Amino acid sequence: MRGSRTWKREVAADAIAGMSAYLAWSQAAYRDRQIRNIEDMSLLSAVFGRNCPSFGIWAIEADLGRVLADELERRPRLVVELGSGASTVLIAGLLHRHGTGQLISIEHDRRFADATAERVQELGLGERVRIVLAPLRRQLVGTTWTSWYDADAVLDAMGDTKIDLLLVDGPPAVTRWSRWPAIEVLGSRLAEDGVVLADDGRNRWQRATALRWAHDHHDLRLYWLDTLKGTWRIEVSSAPESDLKRMLRRARRRINPTPVGFARWAVPR
Ligand SMILES: C[S@@+](CC[C@H](N)C(=O)[O-])C[C@H]1O[C@@H](n2cnc3c(N)ncnc32)[C@H](O)[C@@H]1O
């Protein structure tokens, strides 16, 4: 009897020790992300000076700003973002510095569209960015009913140039599939080596969205960036992937979709 009680106590103590170790580890991982975010903030502040956009809360975090800055080094011709604000100022500012590239910023809310337009004009970035007001409309995309930007307005704004970089940071993620139409509507407009960055990747709906994109589109490769809010990076790839590779990817995704500690480079998922 006494032996059994001791045994149970030992199991309970081991379980508590395991849980504490896990908590300490995830706190350390969170602290790491915050430190990297601060590093990225100081880096971007050094570039933008007093015109540095305010990051965080509704806006992108500085670490995603740094990822965007790295992407823009590829000198994209056309960048499209869904959801305007700090990211608009950052992207337009860097395109302006590089002296090449255009940004189309899609916004559903007139107040934010106007405020962002005013800010980019103030900073003299007007010629690099076009802000397009596209109100949210309940619509059937593929087989899914969802409330998304008026798809006709979005497609009309695009013209013929292929999208080199697409940032998915809107509309506000208020329902499971609110951001899912992004690739369904704009996927065919992505350049051959186009890249999609989807913010708020830790949100379970955004995670479901990214996994659904990867599941439904075999020409897309999914990667995880362990940023503060979590970033999904999706690359268009024309190289076919073997069934075995795809199976392994799927298994890795199932076991651990959002691995810790790789904010600076993309982990295949
Ligand atoms: C996640 S925010 C997009 C932010 C934008 N990409 C940026 O970096 O600032 C998505 C949408 O939320 C709305 N929004 C932005 N700031 C907001 C605020 N402070 N309160 C409520 N809605 C906001 C805007 O309509 C925006 O398009």
The ligand as an SDF file (V2000), in Angstrom:
LIG
                    3D

 27 29  0  0  0  0  0  0  0  0999 V2000
   -3.7560   43.6340  -38.9230 C   0  0  0  0  0  0  0  0  0  0  0  0
   -4.3320   45.1630  -39.4990 S   0  0  0  0  0  0  0  0  0  0  0  0
   -3.2850   45.5370  -40.8570 C   0  0  0  0  0  0  0  0  0  0  0  0
   -2.1650   46.2780  -40.4380 C   0  0  0  0  0  0  0  0  0  0  0  0
   -1.1910   46.7580  -41.4890 C   0  0  0  0  0  0  0  0  0  0  0  0
   -0.7000   45.7280  -42.3690 N   0  0  0  0  0  0  0  0  0  0  0  0
   -0.0880   47.3440  -40.6550 C   0  0  0  0  0  0  0  0  0  0  0  0
    1.0220   46.7870  -40.6410 O   0  0  0  0  0  0  0  0  0  0  0  0
   -0.3890   48.3260  -39.9750 O   0  0  0  0  0  0  0  0  0  0  0  0
   -5.7310   44.6450  -40.4700 C   0  0  0  0  0  0  0  0  0  0  0  0
   -6.7930   45.7060  -40.6230 C   0  0  0  0  0  0  0  0  0  0  0  0
   -7.2290   46.1350  -39.3580 O   0  0  0  0  0  0  0  0  0  0  0  0
   -7.6840   47.4480  -39.4280 C   0  0  0  0  0  0  0  0  0  0  0  0
   -7.0200   48.2110  -38.3750 N   0  0  0  0  0  0  0  0  0  0  0  0
   -5.7880   48.7420  -38.3940 C   0  0  0  0  0  0  0  0  0  0  0  0
   -5.5070   49.3590  -37.2310 N   0  0  0  0  0  0  0  0  0  0  0  0
   -6.6140   49.2100  -36.4530 C   0  0  0  0  0  0  0  0  0  0  0  0
   -6.9720   49.6280  -35.1430 C   0  0  0  0  0  0  0  0  0  0  0  0
   -6.1370   50.3350  -34.3960 N   0  0  0  0  0  0  0  0  0  0  0  0
   -8.1940   49.3020  -34.6970 N   0  0  0  0  0  0  0  0  0  0  0  0
   -9.0640   48.6010  -35.4540 C   0  0  0  0  0  0  0  0  0  0  0  0
   -8.7810   48.1790  -36.7130 N   0  0  0  0  0  0  0  0  0  0  0  0
   -7.5720   48.4700  -37.2040 C   0  0  0  0  0  0  0  0  0  0  0  0
   -7.3870   47.9750  -40.8210 C   0  0  0  0  0  0  0  0  0  0  0  0
   -8.5800   47.9280  -41.5760 O   0  0  0  0  0  0  0  0  0  0  0  0
   -6.3760   46.9710  -41.3310 C   0  0  0  0  0  0  0  0  0  0  0  0
   -6.4500   46.7870  -42.7020 O   0  0  0  0  0  0  0  0  0  0  0  0
  1  2  1  0
  2  3  1  0
  2 10  1  0
  3  4  1  0
  4  5  1  0
  5  6  1  0
  5  7  1  0
  7  8  2  0
  7  9  1  0
 10 11  1  0
 11 12  1  0
 11 26  1  0
 12 13  1  0
 13 14  1  0
 13 24  1  0
 14 15  1  0
 14 23  1  0
 15 16  2  0
 16 17  1  0
 17 18  1  0
 17 23  2  0
 18 19  1  0
 18 20  2  0
 20 21  1  0
 21 22  2  0
 22 23  1  0
 24 25  1  0
 24 26  1  0
 26 27  1  0
M  CHG  2   2   1   9  -1
M  END
$$$$
